[in-house]
Structure formats: structure tokens, C-alpha cells
Amino acid sequence: MKRIRCPKCENYLTFDETKYSEGQSLVFVCDHCGKQFSIRLGKTRMQATRKEENLNEEAFKDAFGSITVIENVFGFKQVLPLREGDNIIGRRCVGTEIQVPIETSDMSMDRRHCVINVKRDKQGRLAYTLRDAPSLTGTFLNNEILGDKDRIRIEDGAIVTIGATTFILRAGK
């Protein structure tokens, strides 16, 4: 089965590519938004989706770290890199600009749900601070809800839940 993304709403559609030959054009209508679009089967030069990339948590150890989103009914496992400064984390949506977009159908996760700030301390080590964005459902650190003004220092392996989605912090060096 092959997955393609609707160019309007970015929802995924699936089809069995083995039933069609290379070079054939297919027309789809998105079940979610009604957009009609076509594709041509063949060798693609596009980037693989995150699911197909099989990202490795170790790949971002030398940078500023990453978060590993746990696979659940709303989405697949994802490894998303962090950068220095504020990393706004939330549900990926067309038109919402955030640094760490999670691909999910979890509507209890806000588009801008929480923020992880990454900076170096006086000894040159990476320091991670978690805060709520603020969000409607709250941000949980190890099953404890953060207050609106809380700024919590987190370490490698911290378990954070936003909406019905959980991720683990993987610190960099």
C-alpha cells in the first residue's frame, strides 16, 4: 500500500500501487476536504516521509537533541530534531508555523501546544526547559500537569504528554 498526501488539507490517502503500471496517471478525491488531484506513478525524486525514513534517535545526539514521539492510534513513531532556542511543539497543520510539527490526527493536541527551550549553561552543557504554550488540554511531565507559568528543567529521558500523544526527550551532547 502506498500513502499520498492531499495537497490541500494534507491528510493521507492510501492505494494499492501494485494494481497500476509505471507512468500511469491516477486521479484522487480527498475524503476529508473533497479536493481532486492527480499523480503520475513512477520513480519519484521527492523526499521520503518521516515514517519511511526510519529516523534514528542517535542521529541528533551531536546536535541539540530530539524528541521521540511514541506510536499510538493517532500516529506513527517519529524522531524530530530540536534546535537551539525555543522549539514550539504541536500538531502539524497547514498554515501553522512551528519548529517541531508532530504528524498526528490527535485533535486534543493544540497546533502550538508546548515549548522546549534549548540553551547551553555556563559549563557548556545543553539545558532543556519545558513550558506549556498555553494549550487547552495542558502539558504533562511524568504525569504531572504543568501550571500556566511553570518553567521546568528537564533531562534526557523525560516523558512529556501533550493531548493523547507522548514523547520522550533525547538530549544532545
C-alpha positions in Angstrom: 0.0 0.0 0.0 1.2 3.5 -0.9 0.4 6.7 1.0 -0.1 10.0 -0.7 -0.9 13.4 0.9 -3.7 15.6 -0.2 -2.2 18.9 -1.4 -5.0 21.0 0.3 -5.6 19.5 3.8 -2.5 17.2 4.0 -4.5 14.2 5.1 -3.2 10.8 3.8 -4.9 8.6 1.2 -3.8 5.1 0.6 -4.0 2.9 -2.5 -2.5 -0.3 -3.8 0.2 0.7 -6.2 0.7 -2.9 -7.5 -2.6 -2.6 -9.4 -1.2 0.1 -11.7 1.8 0.4 -14.1 4.6 2.9 -14.1 3.8 6.1 -15.9 0.1 5.8 -15.4 -1.9 8.8 -14.1 -4.3 8.4 -11.2 -6.9 10.9 -10.1 -8.0 11.0 -6.4 -10.6 12.9 -4.4 -9.8 13.6 -0.8 -12.3 12.1 1.6 -11.6 14.8 4.1 -11.8 18.1 2.1 -13.1 17.0 -1.3 -10.1 18.2 -3.2 -9.5 16.5 -6.6 -5.9 15.9 -7.6 -3.8 13.6 -9.7 -0.4 11.9 -9.6 1.7 10.0 -12.1 3.2 6.7 -11.0 6.9 6.3 -11.5 10.2 6.8 -9.9 10.0 9.7 -7.5 12.6 12.3 -6.6 10.6 13.5 -3.6 11.8 13.1 -0.1 10.6 10.1 1.8 8.0 10.8 4.6 9.3 10.7 8.2 7.6 7.3 8.6 9.6 5.8 5.7 12.9 7.5 6.7 13.3 5.3 9.8 15.0 8.1 11.7 17.4 7.1 14.3 17.5 8.8 17.7 21.3 8.7 17.7 21.4 10.8 14.6 20.7 14.0 16.6 23.0 13.3 19.6 25.7 15.6 18.3 23.3 18.4 17.6 20.7 19.8 20.1 18.9 16.5 20.8 15.5 15.3 19.6 12.1 14.2 20.8 10.8 10.7 20.0 7.1 10.6 19.6 5.6 7.2 20.7 3.5 5.4 18.2 -0.2 5.3 19.1 -3.6 5.2 17.5 -3.2 8.8 16.2 0.2 8.5 14.6 3.4 6.6 13.9 6.7 6.8 15.7 8.6 10.0 14.8 12.0 11.3 15.8 12.1 15.1 15.5 15.2 17.2 15.9 15.4 20.1 18.3 17.4 23.4 17.6 18.9 26.0 19.9 16.4 28.4 21.4 12.6 27.9 21.6 11.2 24.8 20.0 7.4 25.2 19.6 5.9 21.7 19.6 2.4 20.9 18.3 0.1 19.3 15.8 1.2 19.7 12.2 -1.4 21.8 10.3 -1.3 23.7 7.1 -0.6 27.4 7.8 0.8 26.9 11.3 4.5 27.7 11.6 6.1 25.7 14.4 9.6 24.3 14.8 8.6 20.8 15.8 5.5 19.7 14.0 4.1 16.3 15.0 2.2 14.4 12.3 -0.9 13.2 14.1 -4.7 13.1 14.0 -4.8 13.7 17.7 -7.2 16.7 17.9 -6.6 17.1 21.7 -3.1 18.3 20.8 -3.0 22.0 20.1 -1.2 23.4 17.0 1.1 25.2 19.4 1.0 23.0 22.5 4.2 23.4 24.4 7.7 24.8 24.1 11.1 23.3 24.9 13.9 25.8 25.2 17.4 24.5 24.4 20.4 26.5 25.5 23.9 26.0 26.9 24.6 26.6 30.6 27.8 28.2 31.9 29.7 24.9 31.7 28.7 24.5 28.1 26.2 21.7 28.6 22.8 21.7 27.0 20.0 22.7 29.3 16.3 21.9 28.4 13.3 23.9 29.8 9.7 22.8 29.2 6.7 25.1 29.4 3.0 25.0 28.3 2.3 27.2 25.2 -0.5 27.6 26.7 -2.7 24.8 25.5 -6.3 23.8 26.1 -5.6 20.3 27.5 -2.3 21.1 29.3 1.2 19.7 29.2 2.2 16.8 31.5 5.7 15.9 32.6 5.8 12.4 34.1 2.0 12.5 34.6 2.1 15.9 36.5 0.4 18.8 34.8 2.4 22.0 34.3 1.0 25.3 35.6 0.4 28.2 33.2 3.6 29.9 34.3 5.7 26.9 35.1 9.2 26.6 33.5 10.5 23.1 34.3 14.1 21.9 33.7 14.0 18.5 32.0 16.7 15.9 31.4 17.4 13.1 28.9 14.5 10.6 29.1 11.9 13.0 30.3 8.4 11.8 29.4 6.0 14.5 28.2 2.4 14.1 27.3 0.5 16.6 25.2 -3.1 15.8 24.4 -3.2 12.0 23.9 0.3 11.9 22.5 3.5 11.1 24.4 7.1 11.9 23.5 10.5 11.3 25.2 13.3 13.9 25.2 16.6 12.6 23.9 19.3 15.1 24.9 22.2 16.1 22.6 25.8 16.5 23.6 
